[in-house]
Amino acid sequence: MLAGKYKIPGFKPVYADPPKPHVRSTPRPPSLNPSQTGAPHAAKPPTKTYTGTDCIGIATMHKSNLVPIFNATAAIDAAHMRRS
């Protein structure tokens, strides 16, 4: 009978030491600092504001998908797509 004679083998780790991380073989070049090279910083672009004059309406497509309409042709196309 195996009831009292079987012994569980001891725990043996797969690795004696944890694996070492990958080390990059080539050196990483230093980052470019504009103050060291004398290059000027880029100027901030002007703020873009929407005036609302181009959009003539909003069409509802499939499942409440709102689509801006910019001309009459787009409005007619949206109406045909919704009904066909």
N, C-alpha and C positions, 0 to 999 in steps of 0.2 A: 504494500500500500504506500501511496505517496503522501499521505496526509501529514505526517510529522517529519518526514525525511527531506523534503524539498527545501532548499535554501535559496532565497532571492539573491542573485549576483549583485555585487556592490556597484554603486554609481561611478561611471568613468566618463568625465567630460570629453567631448569631441576634440576641443582645443585646450592645450595646456595654458596658453595665453590668448587673449582676444586678438583677432586679426588686426593688423596695423592699417591705418587709413592710407588711401592712395596719395602719393606725393607727386606734384607736378614736376616733370623732369626739366622743363624750360623755365627760366626766370620770368616772372610777370613784369612787364614794363610799367614804370610809374605813371600815374594819372597826370594829365596835362593841367596845370594850374594857370589860368589866364593872367594872373597878376605877376607870375614869374616870367612869362614869355612876352609881356607887354601888349598882348592882344586885347582890344577893347571888348567889353561885354556887349551883347546884342541889346538894341533898344527895345523897349516894350511896344508891341504893336498897338494901334489905336483900338479902342473898345468897339466891338461890333454890336450895333443895335438894330433890331428889326422894326421898321416903321409901320408894317401892316398894310402897305399899299399894293403889294404884289398878289397876295392871297385873296381870292374873291369868295371863297367859301370852304366848307369842310364836308367831305362825303363820308358816309359810313359804309364800309365794305363788309367783309365777312366777320362775324362775331365781334362786333363793336370795334373794328379796326378803323380808326379815323385817319383819313387821307386828305391832305390839303389840296385844294383845287386852285390852279393858277390861271386858267383860261377857259373859255366856253367849250372848247373841244374836249378838254379833260373832264368837264362836267357831263357832257353827253356820253363820253366813253364810260364813265363811272355809272351812269344811269343804265346803260345797256348791259354792263357787266353784272349789275345787281339783279336785273330782271331776266337774264337769260341763263 
